Amino acid sequence: MIVLFGFAVVRLVKYTRNYDRLVKNITSVNKYNMSFKYSMDEMMYRIIIGNANWTDPEKKLENEDPKALIREAREHFEKLRSKSVKENVRMDLAALIKLLGILDERVDDILVNVQVGGHYDENMNMLDMNIRTLTSLIQEDIQQYIYDEAENMEILRIKAEKSLLNTIRILAILLLLTIIFIFVCSRKLSQRITEPITELCDMTEKFAGGDFTVSYHTESNDEMRTLAESFNSMVKEIKILVEDIHREQENAKDAELRLLQEQINPHFLYNTLDAIIWMTEAGENQKAIQVIQELSSFFRISLSKGQREITVGNEREHIKNYLEIQRYRYQDILDYSIDFEEDILDYHIQKLTLQPIVENALYHGIKNKRGGGKITVTGKKDGDDIVFVVEDNGIGMNEEGLERLRKLISGEIVLDEQRGFGMANVEKRLEMLYGKEYGMTVDSRYDEGTTVTVRIPKYKKDETE
């Protein structure tokens, strides 16, 4: 379309220049049409009657030289003829030049008689029969030239108009074809993105219903392949975990630890995939790709190749992935910051320790608050321990709700609702793994926010094996 537009502009400039040239030619010739015959006839008459002082060079006027007038006109018409490409115009100009040559000869005849003297009657007769006849013919040929050039102008105008209309038609057709092409390509691209996600959503629903035999495969070599591999690995890991639980019921502590540690929320995955579908259908493909990458990294760390312990750096990345995904869904109300000391990142922690606390802060703190909220996660060394603080400025809890949550976490009351479910599991795992001196504490004020502090021992795997 750019090339065609450029070609149309060049053509239009060419037509404009040719049109301007014709206008200039007609304008320059029109002055001869208006004055040449009158000037020549008048000048020759004055010369014949002696009023122009032709025989006295000192008294001869500069503007009363018929030879100069003829020479100027001939040079002008010869110049026009050399630049003209139309045959009819060239013929008009050739006839004019020829008549000017004959007129020049007849003028010479009269001027010779005037210089010799006498011959008045003969000169007057030559003026009537030759000069005035020739100037009339020259005027007619000038008018014919003007007519032919005007006709060429009209032809050129019609060509320019047709060329412009054809260019507009072609551009309109190309624009329509381009729109159709873009629509088809975008639709195929959208289907290419949404169909695998929809299939994965179906698999997730089956998985959420307890079918651990589901497996998702894709031929693409992009983020969906990574997500599919993570999903299949997740299903495989959970299937193995469930089988281990049934097979090793006699080891209740280890079975409970694995069950609590390997919990994956299929509804979180399902809702996230739904959000990805909405993004792609809204044309926000780059944002959808970013969410897929965050989700893939989230599950990769959640699985951790079956390991129960990961580095603090990986735990930080895990909660960052979770919060980043949730911020796409709750961008109007959610903000967060994560600040861990660099020298604690290589120490180890039980995976899924901080994420349930962060999730609780979002769903029971920020979401219940009118307006936006922020979750702040910090981590630092404290002697031989590492202390993590998860703080939100959400709705908070009153004294009764805070006391009930503390009893739920400590196991004094039986769990009968979702609030605090993840936090109770975290506390139970920390107590089983590290002892009663480690775990979490909760502080909260209604309409101000909640602060959860987690304390674990500082260690690395190679120091305990």
Steps between C-alpha positions, in 0.01 A plus 500: 500500500790737569654423159166552328443825686848620403434408137171691510673806643768488228232469231305788648812719514571412136145591396521824696827601337368423152183694577701798624717486186192509278358794695830689466514424126145621442560811711822587314342448156181682590681836512582455129138412433394825663760740354712358219264575207409844624861593578634371167226659288524832683877503488517426126234763424695766690818402322331528159352844570829617649377548853738241647817666368631167372744664258661714773686268742540779754126564519383139466319382812614179675147360527428557130731235353289238313804284436572476875135419573501219241835367627381496861179316407686247284753422778219457750303262275813301406578455869146376565523263203827348626339415837164381370428126468150520351499466121202732442664771710829459317315539171328817624831647605669396174227681302545809718876500450457463123248787484735717706775426247275605210392808697865586554562487123196720422606750763844513337335583165316797647801620701717499187242711317478740794876542509515561123212744525173531318299187426228621736213342309693177450587486871141563606387225266764262643385598851143405422567193288804354675565632850147514631411169338803330651443649846139379484621151413758514779233607749277211385789254543574644847136448594517146358811435711322633812199282424714186452695566820173560691374171363821331618446657842154348518634160393773527764245600766283198413803269517603643838145460631478140378844420642402646836170309506673174401761552771229565759314187390814287518593644839149435628511141373845444650387652828198271508715197417751605766225532761364158405851352509573653841163382633562143379856495634400648837214252528731209423759635741236543768373147441855370508539654845154447647430146377796344686408700810138388474613139467726546800206649692296188421784284623521711813130459568535123468804514724309712754230233493751237611604351164878455531529321164466821295796605289535797269724499190568776248708517183589866554844595621415806706379586851202265459742210466669605824162538669384163367816332629454668838135394510581139407780496754263644759237234426763229510647627824160529667399158373818351644440693820148365538621147430774542758248626753279196449797266502672650802213572734697343782740796485242765582745777569684468167176450308343806660812705431497409131126556471522844654815595309386392155161668507426665170193715457343393167250787522784749506637342181153488343427864581841606373449316172158662468668839546753410227214414264332834572828682431552327164140559397548868588813512280741532797722217376822634651340521842363146458847370414641671812236336720574160344869543577424601859262203538755261353769623740251480791426131440861416421598622845191339658611162364876546547555149360336348807732671751345619823759770560600787276723804542369822648574658162267253330233563765531872430458437128203273574304762693604763245353284220183452701457869576582599143231263368248627753585860414390436144163393641474762776708778348266770630529398865832315541853629544794321661867518590750225587821583683732213605855545622740367239698285745196283588411398141721187498354356822224240478135507592206262468326592174148644518579669829437865413261465205196386708557794735519742207186341354318545831608867509355553154169316532414589861678833531535700178187373320275585795629856518340782307759642259851380429735323734861390526675183616856535627725194547841535671766252602813543713739317731449507875793323665477132403148544365333656200194716555241567232227762536188507279313825554186634335298816544170320436183485704672335796316323786338595821614346827251214478598406145872524582464277805306242302766496223776452759312202651445357151871526418601347832251212453285586800185507288388287205513654152150571370557771238756601243640804681837402645507157331838558331646673803400211729672258261817712495509516879449124523783429258738744668427342839551145370824589319670747731333463838265707713748786539451582131189597313288810449339779697211716387412859594211699355291811545162548342504738199880535531642167385664175607861401566618136493852420625665167410817378670707204374850376578783613274648203318606361165436150373863397492534598866227258612568202276 
